[in-house]
């Protein structure tokens, strides 16, 4: 039986073309790669159950990073202003949480410093892009 063609909505096309969304995906990929490297490929579940503070902090970074694209997608595609604003506020929260956790890990170990410096740098770039995007997205009717 032939597969039904997949039609992409206009929202999906514009979302894929959004630089902020793509940057959020990059941040997730980077955070997951760093976490895998620093924890010898432990799963998120293993990190969650770990008693090591650094591993728990890395798990928090990955969770915040994976949340960013979905919140951008919600804010970008919904017509509900309240939901759009809530999503935008959530993105701010997750950006701050990642930055805070990067700082914590930089202080915890020399091994983490360079990795967290790279991730922090990418988060700062993301934050600048986010500010511009947030102004535009919250002014949409």
C-alpha positions, 0 to 999 in steps of 0.5 A: 500500500502506498504511503499518503503524501505528507503535506507540510503546513505553512506554519511548519515551513516557516518554523523550519526556516526560523533561525531561532528554532534552528539555533535551539536545535543546535543548542540541544545537540551541543548540550547532549553531545557535551553531556555524553562526552562528560558522562561517558554516554550515560542516558538521561535516565541514568543522569536523573538517578545519579547521585553526582551533582555534576551529572544532575546539573548536566541532565538539567541542562539537557532538559532545558535545552530540549524544551527550547524548540518546542516552546518556540514552536508553540509561540511561533504557531499559536494564535492564542496570545496568552499561550504565546506569552507563556511560551516566551516566558518559559524560553527565558526561564530555560535560557537562564537555567542553562546559563546558571547551570553552565556557571555552576559546572565551570566552577565545579571542575576544570574538565567542565570549563571549556565545554561549558564556556562553549555552551555558554557562548552559544546560549548568549548568541541564542539569547540575543536572537531570542530578544529580537524574535520575542519582540516580533512574536509578542506583537503579532495579533 
